[in-house]
């Protein structure tokens, strides 16, 4: 008889049950983004109890990302596309400024901890969680456990902080602008069979994106594919709100399993530094967001979500919940992901090479 601790079906069942409990608890207490934060919180707590190893199949998370990608893609119209193109200089400036600030933070972190600078820099850069972790895995001299911990704790902290910040008096919901309808409260007559065709298209585009190594392919693929159809005049049906809740549930459970403090060296020193640096990044992003409010008259919420270092999927979900300008949020977030994907790895390799040569010279 298979041990209950190694039975994968049981592991998946316990994880799903824990995630469901989390979602219902957050709904009962009317907490922000209940089907993302609830599953994430309870799965994180249960997984760290050590009673049973939890398992969340990657295809569940990928399915959730495809759903979110489809709904975000629907927000792109010709008008929003032209607006985004006109904002490219602003996107570049904000992204470069944030990365420079993160570089300074990395230098400081490397000085007060035993983390080397390349690891500290990889840990500090916001955006594309999977891309940064993949890069760390493929690059010698970078501590993958430390990078994963910093990146995951930032994502979790931001997912918690951003909704509470947005619902606070600092960023009033009254400032929200009207966004294209991408969520339907009821299933429209034309929802079927149209949605089946768009679902197949979204899956194919996601798999093609994965094949060509597109960053966050299961999110970015459907966004680009559906946005292209939308701009071309072929518009998909809006999703019922329950479907987006399910997608949040699928993603939240996966994120809850990412954080594994027991695998981290020097926990007593690194955990406070990771929390503090994440908090500073949120505050810096909040401060920078008021530049967008001043320059482009965006709402405070749209500006903050556009710059918050949490990734297009999480910020897109929160933007949907608040009916913010999701296309603009996604535009800024995706620009940063692409910039990080193409510009940062060569920079990190250059710094790492210089660091290794310096060690050889000093040795």
N, C-alpha and C positions, 0 to 999 in steps of 0.2 A: 504493500500500500504506500502510495506516494505521501511524503511528509507534507503537512499542511503549509509549512513555511516555504516549500519549493513548488507548490501547485500553482501554475501560472493562471489557470482559470479562476481559482480562488483569489489570487492576488488582484486580478482585474476586477472581480466582483466586489471585493472589499473597497477597492479604490473608487469604483463607480458609486457604491453606497455612501462612502464618506463624502464624495463630491456632492451627491444629491442632498445629504443632510446639511452641508455647508450652504448650498443654494437656498434651501428652504429657511434656514435660520436667518440668513441675510434678508430674505424676502419678508419674513415675519417682523423683523425689527426695522424694516424699511431703510436699510443701509444702501449706499450708492453701488451701482453696477453689481447687483446681488449674484448673478449667475456667472460672473467672472471672479469676483473677490471671494465669494462664499466657498465654492469648490477649492480654490487655490489655498485658502486659509486652513480648512479642515484637513485636506490632503497633506499639506505641509506639516501640520501638527501630528497627525496619525503616523506619517512616514518616519518622523523623528522619535516616536515612542519605541520603535524597534521590536514591536510584538510580532509583526509580519511584514515581509518585504512587499511594498506596493508596486503595481505595474500599470502603466498607462500606454497602450499601444500607440506608436507614432502616427499610424494612419488615422486615429481619432483626432489628434491634434491637427494633422494636415487637412482633414475634412473640414474642421472648424475654420482654418485659415482660408480655404477655398470659398466658403460661404461668406466670410468677412470680405474677401477680395472681390467677390461678385457684387456685394452691396456697395462697397466703396467705388467700384468701377462705374456703377449707375449714376454716381454724383457728378461725373465728368461730362460736361457739355462743351459745345464750341466756344461759348462765352467764357466758361471757366478755364478752358485750355489757353485762350488768348490772354486772359488775366494772369495765369501762371507764368506764361512766357515773359510777360512784362515784369514779373517779379524775380526773374532769374538772378539779376545782380544782387538783390536783397538776400535771396536764398544762399548765394555763394558767400556773401559777406558774413551773414549770421553763422553759417556752418564753419567757416575758417576761424572766426572769432571764438566760437565755442571750443574748437579743437585746440587752439592756442592756449585757452584757459585750462583745458584738461591736461595739456602738456606741462604747464606750470604746476598743477596739482600733483601730477605724476612725479615730478622732480622732488616736490616736498614729501610725498609719501615714501619715496625711495630713501630719503634722508632720515626719516624718523622710524622706519621699519627695516627689516632685513631683506626686503624685496628689492631685486635689481631693477634698474630703470626701465629696460625693455618690458619686463613683466608689469611694472607699475603703469607704464604708458598704455599697454594693451588692456589693462584692467580699467583704466580711467576713461577711455574713449567711449562716448555714448553711441547708441544706435545699434543696428544689426547684431543682436545677441549671437545668433548662429554663425554669422560670418566671422565675428571676432574670435569666437571659441574655436572654429575650424582653423582659422589662421594660427592661433596659439598651438593647436595640436600639430600643425605641419611645420612649425618653426622651432629649431633647436635653441635652447637657452631661455625659453619662456616657461614658467611654472603654470601648467594648465589648470591645476586645482585652484590656485589663487585667482587666476583670471576668471574662471567660471564663478567662483564665490562672489567676487566683486560685481561682475556683470549681473548675476542672478539677483543678488541682494538689492542692487539698484533698480532692476525691473520691478521686483516685488514692492520695494519701498515707494517707487514712483506710482505704481498702479494703485497703491493705498492712498498716498498723499494727494495725487492729482484730483480724484473725485471729491475729497473732502475740502481741498482748496477751492475747487470750482463751486461747490455748494455753499461756501463761506461768504460772508458779506464783502470780502475783498474782491471777488469776481462774481458779480451779481448775474443771475440767470436772466434778468430783464434785458440784458444787452445782447441776447442771442439774435442772430439774423436768420432769415428764412432760408432753408436749404432745400434742394430738390428732394422730392419724396422718394425715398428708397426703402421705406418700411411701411407695410400696409397693416392696418389693424384687423383687417378681415381678408379672407381669401377671395380674390376677385374671380369672376367667371372665366376670364382669359388667362388666369394663372396656369391652368392646365389646358393643353399639353405644352404650352410655350416654355414653361420653366424646365421641362425635361430636356429640351434642345439646348437651352442656355447652360444647364447643369453639365451636360455632356461636353459642350464647348469649353466650359471653365476647367473641367478635369483635364481635357486634352491639352489646353494651353498651359496648365500647371505642370503636367508631366513633360511637355516640351521645354518649359523653362528650367525644370530640374535637369533635363538632358544637356542643356547648353550652359549649365552652372549659373543660372540667373540667381542673384541674391534673394533669399526668402522666396523661392520660386512658387510655393503653393499660395502665397499671398500676392506677390507682385505679378505673377503670370495672369491670373484672373483679372486683376485690376487693369493691366494694360490691354488685355484682350477685350474685356467688356467695355472699357473706356473707348477703344477704337470703334467698336460696333455702335456705341452710343453717339459718338461724334459723327459717325457715318450715317446716322439716321435710323439705325436698327436698335430699338430700345427694348430691353428686357423688362419683365414684370417686377414690380416692387415686392419685397419679401414680407410675409407676415412677421410680426414682432416676435412671435414664439420661435421662429426659425433662427433669428439672431440670438435669442436667449440660449438656444441649444448650441450655437457656435461658440458663444462665450463659455459655456459649460465645458465644451471639448478642449478649449485652450487653457482655461483656468486649472483644470485637473493636471494637465501636463506641466504647467509652470510650478505648481505646488511640489512636484517631485524633483525639481532641478536643484534645490538647495540642500546640500549635504554637509553641514558644519563639522561632522565627525571626521571627515577626510582632510580637514584643513590643519596645517601646521601653524604654531604660534597663534592659536585662536584668540587668546586674551588680548593680544595687541592688534591683530588684523580686523576683528569684528567691529570694534569701535571706530577704527579708521575708515572701514568700508561704509558704515552707517553715516558717519560725519561727512565724508566726501560726497555721498549720494545726496545728502541734505543740502550741501553747498551747491551742487549742480542744479538741484530744483530751484533754489533761491536765485541763482544766476540766470537760469532760463526765465524765471518769472520777471526779473528785472529787465532782461533783454526784450521780453514780449511787449513791454510798454513802448519800446521803440517802434514796433510794428503798429501799435495802436495810434501812435503820434504820426507816423509816416503815411500809413494807408487807411486809417480809420477802421481797421478791423475791430471786432468786439474783443474785449480783454480775454474772453474764453478761447476764441479761435486763435488769437495770437499766442497764448500760453501753450495750447495743445500743439500748435505748429512747431514750437521750439522745445517743448519738454523732451528730455532725453529718455523716452520710453519706447520708441519704435512705432512704425506705422500701424501695426495691428492693434496694439493696446490703445493708442491715442485715437485711432479710427473708431474703435468700439465706443470709447467714452464720448467722442464727437457725435456719433449716432444717437447715443442716449440723450444728449442735450440738444439735438437738432442744430448743431453748429455747422459751419461751412466746412464739411468733411473733405471736399475736393482740395481746398486750400491747405488744410491740415496735412492731408496725404501728400500734396505736392512738396511741401517743405520737408516732411519726414522722409519721403522717397529720395529727394535730392540729397539729403544727408547720408542715407544708406548707400546710394550709388557713389557719392564722393568718398565715403569711407572705404567702400569696396574697391574702388579703383586707385585712390590716391594714398590711403593710409598704409596698406601692406607694404608697398615699395619703400615708404618712409621708415616704417618699423624695421624692415630688413636692413636698410642703410644704417640706422642707429645701432641695431644689434651687431652688425658687422664691425662697426667702429668700436663698440664696447668690447667685443671679443679680441680685436686687434690690440686695444689698449691693455687688456689683461695680459696678453702674450708679451707685450712690450715691457709692462711692469714686472712680469714674472721673469 
